[in-house]
Amino acid sequence: MSAFTHHSQNYRYGSAHQLYQPGGGGSNFDQQAEDVNDTERRFVEALLPYVKYPSYTWIKLQHEKREAKRSEKSERGEKYAATTPGYERYRPPPYDQATDFMADRKLRMGIEDEPIARKKSWATRLLGKLRKDIVPEHRDHFIRSVTGTLGTTSPQCVMTNGDVRQRMRRIDCFRQSNKVWRLDLVTLVLFRGLPLESTDGERLGKSCNRDVCIQPYHLHLNVKEIDMILAKVLAGNPRDDLLQYELKSTYDMEELWQKHNASSWPRRLNVNGCATV
């Protein structure tokens, strides 16, 4: 039994099939479109239960902060233009981002309270995008890597379609978003629940020499000396009064660790995507 068949039969999370209903018609073109939709649906059904529940919150938080920054920057520029003679000869002043911890925390909590159906619909669309960028003959191996059904098989590379320079492609994780993410970063956020930024590409390392590989077993985080020092300082041992730092996270440490270890989705969803007992 293939990984597709196995996970399709045990899929308990609702309406991915409804989001990928094949089109009708009797022509060859319609039949090909139906086959594509069916394979995409099986890909989504196999992987959706393994998407970490906090991934939606984290990625959307970065998206909303970026949009808020752009909006405020535009507003500041318009205000500057209205009050500055000869504005067309000068650039507006640089954007000075004053991080408001409580505002970011409130934004994050609001995203967490969004309906589960909306989060699952987002994950379904994003998995569809991910599938399109994976080389067709490697999609089944990617599923078996994520779901842990490789057994004794050594993990081979999962190749993706590179950009024009044959480097890792970037995709937008929300519709009409100007913030793009590397495919390997998206993989770690979705299936490992790591709170990575879209600019954290330099934090990633690979055990293979393929630039466009997103095999989860080939990806790891590069930990540098400053990371180890900060880990000790944040843990309170040893204490260093000379090292000053400012916590910019919208989570405290215990809360963040709990979110990282959270299950993928609530155990059961009804057809409307609402949690049930």
C-alpha positions in Angstrom: 0.0 0.0 0.0 1.4 3.4 -1.0 1.8 6.3 1.4 -0.9 8.1 -0.5 -3.4 5.3 0.0 -2.5 4.7 3.6 -3.0 8.3 4.7 -6.0 8.9 2.5 -7.9 6.1 4.3 -6.9 7.4 7.8 -7.5 11.1 7.1 -9.7 12.5 9.8 -9.3 16.3 9.4 -12.2 17.2 7.2 -12.6 19.2 4.0 -9.4 19.1 1.9 -11.3 16.9 -0.5 -14.1 19.5 -0.7 -11.5 22.2 -1.6 -10.2 20.1 -4.5 -13.3 18.8 -6.2 -12.3 17.8 -9.8 -14.1 19.5 -12.7 -16.7 17.8 -14.9 -16.7 17.2 -18.6 -15.8 14.3 -20.8 -12.9 15.7 -22.9 -9.3 14.5 -22.6 -8.4 17.9 -21.2 -11.1 17.6 -18.5 -9.8 14.1 -17.6 -6.2 15.3 -17.3 -7.4 18.2 -15.0 -9.4 15.7 -12.9 -6.3 13.5 -12.5 -4.2 16.5 -11.5 -6.7 17.6 -8.9 -7.0 14.1 -7.5 -3.2 13.7 -7.0 -3.0 17.2 -5.5 -5.9 16.3 -3.1 -4.1 13.1 -2.0 -0.9 15.0 -1.5 -2.7 17.5 0.8 -4.6 14.8 2.6 -1.4 13.0 3.4 0.4 16.0 4.8 -2.2 18.2 6.3 -2.4 16.2 9.6 1.4 16.8 10.1 1.3 20.6 9.7 2.1 22.1 13.0 -0.8 24.1 14.4 1.2 27.3 15.4 2.7 27.6 11.9 -0.3 29.7 10.7 0.0 32.1 13.6 3.7 32.6 13.1 3.7 33.1 9.4 0.7 35.4 9.4 2.2 37.4 12.3 5.2 38.2 10.1 2.9 39.0 7.2 0.7 41.4 9.3 3.7 43.1 10.8 5.2 43.6 7.3 1.9 45.1 6.1 1.6 47.3 9.1 5.1 48.6 8.6 4.4 49.3 4.9 1.2 51.1 5.7 2.8 53.3 8.4 5.8 54.0 6.2 3.4 55.2 3.4 1.4 57.3 5.8 4.6 58.9 7.2 5.8 59.6 3.6 2.5 61.3 2.7 2.5 63.4 5.9 6.1 64.4 5.2 5.3 65.4 1.6 2.4 67.5 2.7 4.5 69.5 5.3 7.8 69.7 3.4 8.3 72.3 0.6 10.2 71.0 -2.4 9.5 67.4 -1.3 10.0 66.1 -4.8 13.7 66.8 -4.6 14.2 64.8 -1.4 13.4 61.4 0.0 11.2 61.0 3.0 12.9 60.4 6.3 13.9 56.7 7.0 11.3 54.6 8.6 12.0 54.3 12.3 10.2 51.1 13.6 9.4 51.4 17.3 8.5 47.9 18.3 5.5 47.8 20.6 5.6 44.5 22.5 2.0 44.7 23.7 0.6 45.6 20.3 2.5 42.7 18.7 1.3 40.3 21.4 -2.3 41.4 21.0 -2.0 40.9 17.2 -0.6 37.4 17.8 -3.4 36.5 20.2 -6.0 37.7 17.7 -4.5 35.5 15.0 -4.5 32.5 17.3 -8.3 33.1 17.9 -9.1 32.9 14.2 -11.4 30.0 13.1 -9.7 26.6 12.6 -11.4 26.3 9.2 -9.6 29.4 8.0 -6.2 28.1 9.2 -6.8 24.7 7.6 -7.8 26.3 4.3 -4.6 28.3 4.4 -2.5 25.2 5.0 -4.3 23.4 2.2 -3.5 26.1 -0.3 0.1 26.4 0.9 0.6 22.6 0.6 -0.7 22.9 -3.0 1.9 25.5 -3.8 4.6 23.4 -2.2 3.6 20.3 -4.2 3.9 22.3 -7.5 7.5 23.2 -6.7 8.6 19.7 -5.8 9.9 17.6 -8.7 7.0 15.1 -9.5 9.1 12.0 -9.0 10.1 13.2 -5.5 6.7 14.0 -4.1 5.9 10.6 -2.8 9.3 10.5 -1.0 8.7 13.8 0.5 5.4 12.5 1.9 7.1 9.5 3.4 9.8 11.7 4.9 7.3 14.0 6.7 5.0 11.2 7.8 7.8 9.0 9.1 7.0 6.0 6.9 10.4 5.7 5.3 11.3 2.8 7.6 14.9 1.7 6.9 15.1 3.6 3.6 17.9 6.1 3.6 16.5 9.6 3.0 17.2 10.7 -0.6 17.1 14.3 -1.6 13.8 15.9 -2.4 14.5 18.2 -5.3 12.5 21.3 -6.1 12.2 23.5 -9.2 14.9 26.1 -8.8 14.7 29.7 -9.9 16.4 31.1 -13.0 19.7 30.8 -11.2 18.9 27.3 -10.0 18.7 28.4 -6.4 16.0 27.8 -3.8 12.7 29.3 -5.0 10.7 31.7 -2.8 6.9 31.7 -2.5 4.3 33.9 -0.9 2.5 32.2 1.9 -0.5 34.5 1.7 -2.4 35.8 -1.3 -1.2 39.1 -2.7 1.6 39.3 -0.1 4.9 40.9 -1.0 6.7 38.9 1.7 8.2 35.7 0.2 9.7 32.7 2.0 12.3 30.1 0.9 10.8 26.7 0.3 13.2 25.1 2.9 12.1 27.7 5.5 8.5 27.0 4.8 9.1 23.3 5.2 10.6 23.8 8.7 7.9 26.2 9.8 5.1 23.9 8.6 6.3 20.5 9.8 8.7 21.4 12.7 6.9 24.4 14.1 10.1 26.5 14.2 9.6 30.3 14.6 11.9 31.3 11.8 11.8 34.6 9.9 11.7 34.8 6.1 15.2 36.3 6.3 16.6 33.4 8.3 18.0 31.5 5.3 21.6 31.9 6.7 20.5 29.9 9.8 19.9 26.8 7.7 22.4 24.2 6.9 22.1 21.0 4.8 23.8 17.6 5.1 23.7 17.3 1.2 25.2 19.6 -1.4 22.0 20.2 -3.3 20.9 23.9 -3.2 17.3 23.1 -4.1 16.7 20.1 -1.7 14.0 20.4 0.9 14.3 16.9 2.4 13.5 17.4 6.1 16.2 15.0 7.2 18.8 17.0 5.3 17.9 20.3 6.9 19.4 21.6 10.2 19.9 24.8 12.1 23.3 26.4 12.4 24.0 27.3 16.0 26.7 29.9 16.5 28.6 31.1 19.6 26.3 34.0 20.3 23.3 31.7 20.3 24.9 29.5 22.9 25.7 32.4 25.1 22.2 33.8 24.9 20.7 30.4 25.7 22.7 30.4 29.0 21.9 34.0 29.8 18.1 33.5 29.2 18.2 30.4 31.3 19.6 32.6 34.1 22.9 30.6 34.5 25.4 32.1 34.6 24.3 35.7 35.2 26.1 38.4 33.3 25.2 41.9 34.4 27.3 43.4 31.6 25.4 41.7 28.8 22.3 43.8 28.1 19.5 42.5 25.9 15.9 43.3 25.1 13.4 40.6 24.6 11.5 41.2 21.3 9.4 38.0 21.3 5.7 38.0 21.6 5.9 34.8 23.7 7.6 34.1 27.0 10.0 31.2 27.0 7.7 28.6 28.5 4.8 29.6 26.3 7.0 29.4 23.2 8.2 26.0 24.1 4.6 24.8 24.6 3.6 26.1 21.2 6.6 24.5 19.6 5.6 21.1 21.0 1.9 21.6 20.3 0.0 19.0 18.2 -0.7 19.6 14.6 -4.5 20.1 14.8 -7.3 19.4 17.2 -8.1 15.7 17.2 -11.4 16.0 15.4 -12.9 18.6 13.1 -16.5 18.5 11.7 -17.3 19.2 8.1 -17.2 22.9 8.8 -13.7 22.8 10.3 -14.9 23.4 13.9 -13.4 21.4 16.8 -15.5 18.7 18.3 -15.2 16.6 21.5 
